[in-house]
Amino acid sequence: MTQTVKISRHTVDLISDLQGPQKLYSYQLRATYDCQCERMRLFIREANASQAGLETIAAHFGKLTTVNAFRALMEAERLGSLPMRLAERIRGNRAPIGDEKPTSVINRQQVAGICLEALELLEDGPVPAGIFCLLRKVVPSRQIEITR
């Protein structure tokens, strides 16, 4: 559905700078690709540096937690429990952070593109057949919202 613009004295200034699509050349695509690759390499270097810093902090913090005076100070400041991720790192668990998925996402198995929880909600009564097409097009959390 394209609309044509009626050219008037008001629209001339708006469309005078517009250009049509320009032809792409391989050297332009290659330059863009190389630039993007360099950005990703930089991102990976920064992520590795952050991970190394986290491991260093966890190692030093692990040594501090063996000192009774430090533990007493932590409890006095109401910091008796460590964050779960830091405690895991101190214990030596070096699992990548991105590997964990929230349990709510893990438990949402799908049948024909519809999560089980949404199907259980639909079992209670009659529903129009078109609802299943709609549910397949949205994410599981939205499927549950719709069925409620």
PEVENVEN-V345898 format. One line per field, one symbol per residue. phi: phi as a letter, one per 40 degrees, with the letter a starting at -180 (. if undefined). burial: 1 if it has 24 or more other ideal C-beta (glycine too) atoms within 12 Angstrom, else 0. A space follows every 50 residues. Layout:
phi: ???
burial: ???
This chain:
phi: .bbccccbccccccccccbcccccbccccccccccccccccccccccccc cccccccccccccccccccccccccccgbcbcddccccccchcbcdcccc bdcccccccbbfgbccccccccccacbccccccccccbcdccdcdccc
burial: 00000000000000000000000000000000000000000000000000 00000001001000100000000000000000000000110000000000 000000010000011011100100000000000010000100100110
